[in-house]
Amino acid sequence: MPRHHRKKSSAAGGSQRQLRVGENVRHAVADILAHGSVHDPDLEGHSITVPEVRMSPDLKLATIYVMPLGGRDTEIVIAALERNKRFLRGQLARRINLKFAPDVRFRVDERFDEAERIEKLLRTPAVQRNLAADSPDTEE
């Protein structure tokens, strides 16, 4: 009798396992960066936030989203993290319990910029007028 495998949905973030491993990797990378374990002059003096890690379905690639505090020097910070990715991968291998240490790549987290852009749009006079017109509190 053939087995039917249900295709996993690629919902926001992936499977439960991908999300759980991503969260473990996020905590480990944040801890490594917070303790200053990476010795690079470009990273000194930067507080780096790690808001999200997305894992590939086979858990062999971790895309790590980072944002320097204040959003400044993002290119310099990403370049420094890329230079030190072998060290970071080795540290991850010691801290997380996986068969293979995932390869890592770093990206700038742009959610803050997008949220700010949406906030500005919502504050425009045209949108305010539309919101006021659609409000149920207005009685005619």
ABEGO torsion letter per residue (X at the ends): XBBBBBBBBBBBGEBAAAAAAAAAAAAAAAAAAAAGABBBAAABGBBBBBABBBBBAAGABBBBBBBBBGGBGAAAAAAAAAAAAAAAAAAAAAABBBABBBBBBBBBBAAAAAAAAAAAAAABAAAAAAAAAABAABBX
